[in-house]
Every structure is written in structure tokens, then in C-alpha cells.
Amino acid sequence: MEKFTLLFVLSIVFLLTAVHCNPDKLDPDKGCFANKPLETIPWAKDELASFQRPKSGPLWVTVYSYKREYFLAFENVFLSSPMSHIFDCSGKNISERNIRYNDFTAGRKKVRLLLEGSC
């Protein structure tokens, strides 16, 4: 009977802990892209400038979470290699991190839209 009681108590503790712990949920007000990254991070400013040439079309700059990390994506309908424009906090794109584009798009969660418009 004691083993059953101990197992029951441990199961309850585990379930209560699991309910309060959401490993895929990141705080959008914290992290490397929380404080105006398009103005404060040099490589992000450079990437944005590359899209600000005439006729480069619509642009969306979005912060995503993927496997407990933040990523900054520069998205444009004319991109032939979109994975080259999705970066982690250090400025490496997902192809440099060996993250497949299809895996990223399937598992990402939108955290915040930073910019939407035509350049």
C-alpha cells in the first residue's frame, strides 16, 4: 500500500509540474529580439537594408520561436532561398545551423511581427 501511495503522490507532483511548464512558450518581451532589433543589431540592420532597394516588393520581418530559441525572419515573396534570410540570435541563418527549412516552418511559432510593408 505504501508503494501505491508513493507512486500516486509522485504522479500528481509530475502532472502538476507538467501543467505549469510549457517548454515551447517563450516570453516575447525577453530575448535577443525584444528591444528594436532592426535598429539595434548591426547584422539585422544590414539585412533590412538589403531589402530596401527599389522594387524589392513586400517584406515581413517576424520573430519566431523554434525549439526554445528565437529566430528573426525576413520574408519576401520573391526570395528564391528563404532559409538564407532566417537568423538565430547570433546572426547565423538556419542553413548554417543545419536546420531544414521545412522543419523550421512546420515547427515555428510566431512571436511578434516587427515590420510589414513594401520597400
C-alpha positions in Angstrom: 0.0 0.0 0.0 2.9 2.4 0.8 4.3 1.9 -2.7 1.0 2.7 -4.3 0.6 5.8 -2.2 4.2 7.0 -3.1 3.6 6.3 -6.8 0.3 8.2 -6.6 1.9 11.2 -4.9 4.8 11.3 -7.4 2.3 11.1 -10.3 0.3 14.0 -9.0 3.5 16.1 -8.5 4.6 15.3 -12.0 1.3 16.2 -13.6 1.1 19.5 -11.7 4.6 20.4 -12.8 3.9 19.5 -16.4 0.8 21.7 -16.5 2.8 24.8 -15.4 5.8 24.1 -17.6 5.3 24.8 -21.3 8.7 24.4 -23.0 7.6 25.9 -26.3 6.3 29.1 -24.8 8.9 31.9 -24.8 8.3 35.4 -23.4 8.1 37.8 -26.4 9.3 40.7 -24.2 12.5 39.0 -23.4 15.2 37.5 -25.6 17.6 38.8 -28.2 15.0 40.3 -30.5 12.9 42.1 -27.8 14.4 45.6 -28.0 14.0 47.1 -31.5 16.4 44.6 -33.3 16.0 46.3 -36.6 17.5 49.4 -35.1 20.0 48.0 -32.6 21.5 44.8 -34.1 24.1 45.6 -36.8 23.6 42.5 -38.9 19.7 42.9 -38.7 20.0 46.5 -39.9 22.2 45.3 -42.8 19.7 42.6 -43.8 16.9 45.1 -43.7 18.9 47.5 -45.9 19.4 44.8 -48.5 15.6 44.7 -48.9 15.2 48.4 -49.1 16.2 48.8 -52.7 13.7 49.8 -55.3 11.2 47.2 -56.4 12.2 44.5 -53.9 8.5 44.0 -53.1 6.6 43.4 -49.9 8.6 42.5 -46.8 7.6 40.9 -43.5 10.1 40.8 -40.6 8.9 38.4 -38.0 10.3 37.0 -34.8 9.6 33.2 -34.4 10.3 30.7 -31.8 11.6 27.3 -32.8 12.7 24.6 -30.3 13.0 27.1 -27.5 15.1 29.6 -29.5 14.2 32.9 -31.1 14.7 33.5 -34.9 14.3 36.6 -37.0 12.9 36.0 -40.5 13.0 38.4 -43.4 10.2 37.2 -45.7 9.6 38.3 -49.2 7.5 36.5 -51.9 10.4 36.9 -54.4 13.0 35.1 -52.4 14.4 32.0 -54.1 16.3 30.9 -50.9 14.1 31.9 -47.9 16.2 29.9 -45.4 19.1 32.3 -46.1 17.1 35.1 -44.5 16.1 33.4 -41.2 18.6 34.1 -38.4 19.2 33.0 -34.9 20.3 35.4 -32.2 24.0 35.3 -33.2 23.2 36.2 -36.8 23.6 32.7 -38.3 21.0 31.6 -40.8 19.2 28.4 -40.4 21.1 26.7 -43.1 24.3 27.4 -41.2 22.7 25.8 -38.2 21.7 22.7 -40.3 18.0 23.3 -39.7 16.0 22.3 -42.6 13.6 24.9 -43.9 10.6 22.6 -44.0 11.3 21.5 -40.4 11.6 25.1 -39.3 8.3 26.2 -41.0 6.5 23.2 -39.6 7.7 23.8 -36.0 7.9 27.6 -35.7 5.6 29.7 -33.7 5.0 33.4 -34.4 6.1 35.6 -31.5 5.9 39.1 -33.0 5.6 40.8 -36.3 8.2 43.7 -36.4 7.6 45.1 -39.9 5.1 44.7 -42.7 5.0 46.6 -45.9 6.6 47.3 -49.2 10.1 48.5 -49.6 
